[in-house]
Amino acid sequence: MSSSKLSGNLFKLLGLLVLIGSLASGWLIMDYKTFSTNPLPMPLEGHHHIIPPGTSMKRLAEDLQQAGVMRHPIYLRWMARWQGKAGLIKAGEYVFPPGITPPQLLDMVVNGAVVQHTLTIVEGWTFAQLLDAVRHHEAIQQTLDGASNEEIMTRLGHAGQHPEGMFMPDTYHFPRGISDVAFLQRAYQTMLDRLNEEWPKRDLTLPLTSSYQALILASIIEKETGVPEERTQIAGVFVRRLLAGMRLQTDPTVIYGLGATFDGNLRRTDLTNDSPYNTYLYSGLPPTPIALPGLASIRAALHPAAGDTLFFVAKGDGSHSFSATLDEHNAAVKRYQLTPRAHISDK
């Protein structure tokens, strides 16, 4: 074969290789564009995925491929590298929704758009009920198992502080893996912030010397009624009793003092139980809150309704009848209460 003929064949071969390369390159570009713009094959309910700490983009792409929601993991790696995001993914729990595109998925894991779990601290819960809810939440990391209340408060950075009442009722959002300590610290700080905001705005005639005393009173109000419009009225009764040197005589404090021995039925003999929480025996406020009060009860404690009422009795429908004199109160007791037990309450 002549050299000229050989050169011609080489030229044709090179041309063919260039053509094949061009076609392959063009196909690769088109395929990448299709990958970048089309939704990923997510199930209708979305794909739940946990990215462990230290996961690389290569590992994430391969994990998504194995899960059946990423056909070309190499393309996701290229995209992350070209955008300078390869080392920026955030660990956590994700749900990738149906219809999501690769760029949107990349943005989610770079921005840390993790699943947010919730726990609602209910107004009127005790600290024990709060702990029970935290310990049974599947997304909260448990580190306080077996710890006493004193140990828990020390772990929270508030050694010596009684825990009751110190955690703000609200609905909290958090990522999977938050520790029980971190959750409780957040609820504690939220309560502290609310008290610091509300205390300076209080009625200056109140017989309360600290925001903690206001919290104690608010916790009693919280346990006495679930009727929003009654909170300030009940606050007014208790404030007037404090000013007059009268005992508060409120059942919820007695029940709190009975602790685990309370079986749901408050008896006459329980009112003689010698406890600092027995407001039938001891004047003034109990030593600590008896529950976790909400913001409405805190505000009621700081802004009680004016008036002359000193007593109230449950009407049986969740609301109360208020009276200014003992005679009026006793008449209300006879009207609304059917058991002799009701007559022992001079609220």
C-alpha positions as CSV (number, residue, x, y, z in Angstrom):
1,M,0.0,0.0,0.0
2,S,1.4,3.4,-1.0
3,S,2.1,6.0,1.6
4,S,-0.4,8.4,0.0
5,K,-3.1,5.8,0.2
6,L,-2.2,5.0,3.9
7,S,-2.3,8.7,4.8
8,G,-5.7,8.9,3.2
9,N,-7.0,6.0,5.2
10,L,-5.6,7.5,8.4
11,F,-7.2,10.8,7.6
12,K,-10.5,9.1,7.1
13,L,-10.1,7.2,10.4
14,L,-9.2,10.4,12.3
15,G,-12.2,12.1,10.8
16,L,-14.4,9.2,11.8
17,L,-13.1,9.3,15.3
18,V,-13.7,13.0,15.5
19,L,-17.2,12.5,14.2
20,I,-17.8,9.8,16.8
21,G,-16.4,12.0,19.5
22,S,-18.5,14.9,18.5
23,L,-21.6,12.8,18.4
24,A,-20.8,11.3,21.8
25,S,-20.0,14.7,23.2
26,G,-23.2,16.1,21.8
27,W,-25.2,13.1,23.1
28,L,-23.5,13.5,26.6
29,I,-24.4,17.2,26.7
30,M,-28.0,16.5,25.7
31,D,-28.3,13.7,28.2
32,Y,-26.9,15.9,31.0
33,K,-29.3,18.7,30.1
34,T,-32.1,16.2,30.2
35,F,-31.0,15.0,33.6
36,S,-30.7,18.5,34.9
37,T,-34.1,19.6,33.8
38,N,-36.3,16.5,34.2
39,P,-37.8,15.4,37.6
40,L,-36.1,12.6,39.3
41,P,-38.1,9.3,39.6
42,M,-39.4,9.8,43.1
43,P,-42.3,7.8,44.5
44,L,-45.6,9.6,45.0
45,E,-45.0,9.9,48.7
46,G,-41.5,11.2,48.2
47,H,-38.2,9.6,49.2
48,H,-37.2,9.6,52.8
49,H,-33.4,9.8,53.1
50,I,-30.9,10.3,56.0
51,I,-27.5,11.7,55.2
52,P,-25.1,10.7,57.9
53,P,-22.4,13.2,59.0
54,G,-19.3,13.1,56.8
55,T,-21.1,11.8,53.7
56,S,-19.4,12.8,50.4
57,M,-21.3,13.9,47.3
58,K,-20.1,10.6,45.6
59,R,-21.6,8.6,48.5
60,L,-24.8,10.5,48.4
61,A,-25.2,10.1,44.6
62,E,-24.5,6.4,44.8
63,D,-26.9,5.9,47.8
64,L,-29.6,7.7,45.7
65,Q,-28.9,5.4,42.8
66,Q,-29.2,2.3,45.0
67,A,-32.5,3.7,46.3
68,G,-33.8,3.9,42.7
69,V,-34.2,7.6,42.5
70,M,-31.0,8.6,40.7
71,R,-30.3,7.1,37.3
72,H,-27.0,9.0,36.6
73,P,-25.2,9.6,39.9
74,I,-22.1,10.8,38.0
75,Y,-24.1,13.7,36.6
76,L,-25.1,14.9,40.2
77,R,-21.4,14.8,41.1
78,W,-20.5,16.8,38.0
79,M,-23.2,19.3,38.8
80,A,-22.1,19.7,42.4
81,R,-18.5,20.1,41.3
82,W,-19.2,22.7,38.6
83,Q,-21.3,24.7,41.0
84,G,-18.7,24.5,43.8
85,K,-21.1,22.7,46.1
86,A,-19.5,19.3,46.3
87,G,-18.2,19.7,49.8
88,L,-21.2,21.7,51.2
89,I,-23.9,19.0,51.7
90,K,-25.5,19.0,55.2
91,A,-26.1,15.9,57.2
92,G,-29.7,15.2,58.4
93,E,-33.0,13.8,57.5
94,Y,-34.6,14.7,54.2
95,V,-37.8,14.0,52.3
96,F,-37.3,14.6,48.5
97,P,-40.7,15.3,47.1
98,P,-42.1,13.9,43.8
99,G,-41.3,16.3,40.9
100,I,-38.0,17.4,42.3
101,T,-35.2,18.0,39.8
102,P,-31.5,17.3,40.4
103,P,-30.6,21.0,40.9
104,Q,-33.4,21.4,43.4
105,L,-32.3,18.3,45.3
106,L,-28.7,19.7,45.4
107,D,-30.0,23.0,46.8
108,M,-32.0,21.1,49.5
109,V,-28.9,19.2,50.8
110,V,-26.6,22.2,50.5
111,N,-29.1,24.5,52.3
112,G,-29.8,21.8,55.0
113,A,-33.6,21.7,54.3
114,V,-34.0,18.8,56.7
115,V,-37.3,17.4,58.0
116,Q,-38.6,19.4,60.9
117,H,-40.3,17.3,63.7
118,T,-42.6,18.9,66.3
119,L,-43.4,18.5,70.0
120,T,-46.1,20.5,71.6
121,I,-45.7,21.4,75.3
122,V,-49.3,21.7,76.5
123,E,-50.4,24.5,78.8
124,G,-50.9,23.1,82.3
125,W,-48.6,20.1,81.9
126,T,-46.3,19.4,84.9
127,F,-42.6,19.0,84.4
128,A,-43.0,15.2,84.8
129,Q,-45.5,15.2,81.9
130,L,-43.1,17.2,79.8
131,L,-40.2,14.8,80.5
132,D,-42.5,11.9,79.6
133,A,-43.3,13.5,76.2
134,V,-39.6,14.2,75.5
135,R,-38.5,10.7,76.5
136,H,-41.1,9.1,74.1
137,H,-40.4,11.3,71.1
138,E,-38.7,9.1,68.5
139,A,-36.7,12.0,66.9
140,I,-35.2,13.3,70.1
141,Q,-31.8,11.8,71.2
142,Q,-32.1,10.6,74.8
143,T,-29.2,11.5,77.1
144,L,-31.1,12.1,80.4
145,D,-32.4,8.6,81.1
146,G,-32.4,7.9,84.8
147,A,-31.4,11.5,85.7
148,S,-33.1,13.2,88.7
149,N,-34.7,16.6,88.4
150,E,-31.7,18.1,90.1
151,E,-29.3,16.4,87.7
152,I,-31.4,17.5,84.7
153,M,-31.3,21.2,85.8
154,T,-27.6,20.9,86.3
155,R,-27.2,19.5,82.8
156,L,-29.2,22.4,81.5
157,G,-26.9,24.9,83.2
158,H,-29.4,25.9,86.0
159,A,-28.1,24.0,89.0
160,G,-30.4,24.5,92.1
161,Q,-33.3,25.7,90.0
162,H,-36.6,23.9,90.6
163,P,-37.8,22.7,87.2
164,E,-41.6,23.1,87.6
165,G,-43.1,25.9,85.5
166,M,-39.8,26.9,83.9
167,F,-40.5,25.6,80.3
168,M,-42.7,27.5,77.9
169,P,-45.8,25.7,76.5
170,D,-45.6,26.0,72.7
171,T,-45.2,23.9,69.6
172,Y,-41.5,23.5,68.9
173,H,-39.9,22.4,65.5
174,F,-36.6,20.7,65.4
175,P,-34.5,18.3,63.2
176,R,-34.1,14.6,64.0
177,G,-31.3,14.0,66.4
178,I,-31.7,17.0,68.7
179,S,-30.8,16.1,72.2
180,D,-33.2,16.1,75.1
181,V,-30.9,18.7,76.8
182,A,-31.0,21.0,73.8
183,F,-34.8,20.8,73.5
184,L,-35.3,21.5,77.2
185,Q,-32.8,24.4,77.1
186,R,-34.7,25.9,74.2
187,A,-38.1,25.7,76.1
188,Y,-36.5,27.0,79.3
189,Q,-34.9,30.0,77.4
190,T,-38.3,30.7,75.7
191,M,-40.0,30.9,79.1
192,L,-37.3,33.2,80.5
193,D,-37.6,35.5,77.5
194,R,-41.4,35.7,77.9
195,L,-41.1,36.5,81.6
196,N,-38.4,39.2,80.9
197,E,-40.7,40.7,78.2
198,E,-43.9,40.7,80.3
199,W,-42.7,41.5,83.8
200,P,-41.7,45.1,83.2
201,K,-45.3,45.7,81.8
202,R,-47.0,44.4,85.0
203,D,-49.6,46.2,87.0
204,L,-47.4,48.0,89.6
205,T,-50.0,47.5,92.4
206,L,-49.5,43.7,92.4
207,P,-48.3,42.1,95.7
208,L,-45.6,40.3,93.7
209,T,-41.9,40.9,94.2
210,S,-40.5,39.0,91.3
211,S,-41.3,37.5,87.9
212,Y,-40.9,34.1,89.6
213,Q,-43.8,34.8,91.9
214,A,-45.8,35.9,88.9
215,L,-44.9,32.5,87.3
216,I,-46.2,30.7,90.4
217,L,-49.5,32.6,90.4
218,A,-49.8,32.0,86.6
219,S,-49.4,28.3,87.1
220,I,-52.3,28.3,89.6
221,I,-54.5,30.3,87.2
222,E,-53.6,27.8,84.5
223,K,-54.8,24.9,86.5
224,E,-57.9,26.6,87.8
225,T,-59.6,27.3,84.5
226,G,-59.4,26.5,80.8
227,V,-61.9,29.3,79.9
228,P,-59.8,32.2,78.4
229,E,-62.0,35.0,79.5
230,E,-61.9,33.9,83.1
231,R,-58.2,34.0,83.6
232,T,-58.0,37.7,84.6
233,Q,-61.0,37.3,86.9
234,I,-59.4,34.4,88.8
235,A,-56.2,36.3,88.9
236,G,-58.1,39.2,90.5
237,V,-59.6,36.9,93.2
238,F,-56.1,35.6,94.1
239,V,-54.5,39.0,94.1
240,R,-57.2,40.5,96.3
241,R,-56.8,37.5,98.7
242,L,-53.0,38.0,98.9
243,L,-53.5,41.7,99.6
244,A,-56.1,41.0,102.3
245,G,-53.9,38.3,103.9
246,M,-56.4,35.6,103.1
247,R,-55.3,32.1,102.2
248,L,-55.6,31.2,98.6
249,Q,-57.4,27.9,99.4
250,T,-57.0,26.5,95.9
251,D,-57.3,22.8,95.2
252,P,-54.7,22.5,92.4
253,T,-51.9,23.4,94.8
254,V,-53.0,20.7,97.3
255,I,-53.2,18.2,94.5
256,Y,-49.7,19.1,93.4
257,G,-48.4,18.6,96.9
258,L,-50.0,15.2,97.1
259,G,-47.9,14.1,94.1
260,A,-48.2,10.5,93.0
261,T,-50.5,9.6,96.0
262,F,-53.3,11.6,94.4
263,D,-55.8,9.2,92.9
264,G,-58.0,11.7,91.1
265,N,-60.4,12.3,94.1
266,L,-59.6,15.1,96.4
267,R,-60.8,14.2,99.9
268,R,-61.5,16.4,103.0
269,T,-58.6,14.7,104.7
270,D,-56.2,15.8,101.9
271,L,-56.8,19.4,102.8
272,T,-55.1,18.8,106.2
273,N,-52.0,17.3,104.5
274,D,-49.0,19.2,105.8
275,S,-47.3,20.4,102.6
276,P,-45.9,23.8,101.7
277,Y,-48.2,23.5,98.7
278,N,-51.3,23.2,100.9
279,T,-52.8,26.7,100.5
280,Y,-55.6,25.8,102.9
281,L,-53.0,25.5,105.7
282,Y,-50.4,28.1,104.6
283,S,-50.8,31.7,103.6
284,G,-49.3,33.2,100.5
285,L,-48.1,31.6,97.3
286,P,-46.7,28.0,97.3
287,P,-42.9,27.8,97.0
288,T,-42.8,26.9,93.3
289,P,-45.1,26.8,90.3
290,I,-47.4,23.8,90.1
291,A,-47.5,23.5,86.3
292,L,-46.3,25.0,83.1
293,P,-48.4,28.1,82.5
294,G,-49.0,29.5,79.0
295,L,-48.5,33.1,78.0
296,A,-52.2,34.0,78.5
297,S,-52.0,32.9,82.2
298,I,-48.8,34.8,82.7
299,R,-50.4,38.0,81.3
300,A,-53.5,37.4,83.5
301,A,-51.3,37.1,86.6
302,L,-49.6,40.4,85.7
303,H,-52.8,42.2,84.7
304,P,-55.7,40.9,87.0
305,A,-59.2,42.1,86.5
306,A,-60.4,44.8,88.9
307,G,-63.3,44.1,91.2
308,D,-64.3,43.0,94.6
309,T,-64.8,39.2,94.2
310,L,-63.0,37.0,96.7
311,F,-64.5,33.6,95.9
312,F,-65.4,31.4,92.9
313,V,-66.9,28.0,92.5
314,A,-67.0,25.6,89.5
315,K,-70.4,25.6,87.7
316,G,-69.9,22.2,86.2
317,D,-69.5,23.3,82.6
318,G,-65.8,24.4,82.9
319,S,-66.7,27.9,83.9
320,H,-67.0,29.5,87.4
321,S,-69.4,31.6,89.4
322,F,-67.7,34.5,91.2
323,S,-68.8,36.1,94.5
324,A,-67.8,39.0,96.6
325,T,-69.0,37.7,100.0
326,L,-69.0,34.4,101.7
327,D,-72.8,34.3,101.8
328,E,-73.0,34.8,98.1
329,H,-70.3,32.1,97.6
330,N,-72.2,29.6,99.8
331,A,-75.3,30.2,97.8
332,A,-73.4,29.6,94.6
333,V,-72.0,26.4,96.0
334,K,-75.5,25.1,96.8
335,R,-76.6,26.0,93.3
336,Y,-73.8,24.6,91.3
337,Q,-72.3,21.8,93.5
338,L,-74.2,18.6,94.4
339,T,-71.7,17.1,96.9
340,P,-70.9,18.2,100.4
341,R,-67.2,18.3,99.4
342,A,-67.8,21.6,97.5
343,H,-68.6,23.4,100.7
344,I,-65.1,23.1,102.0
345,S,-63.7,25.4,99.3
346,D,-63.7,29.1,100.3
347,K,-62.3,30.3,97.0
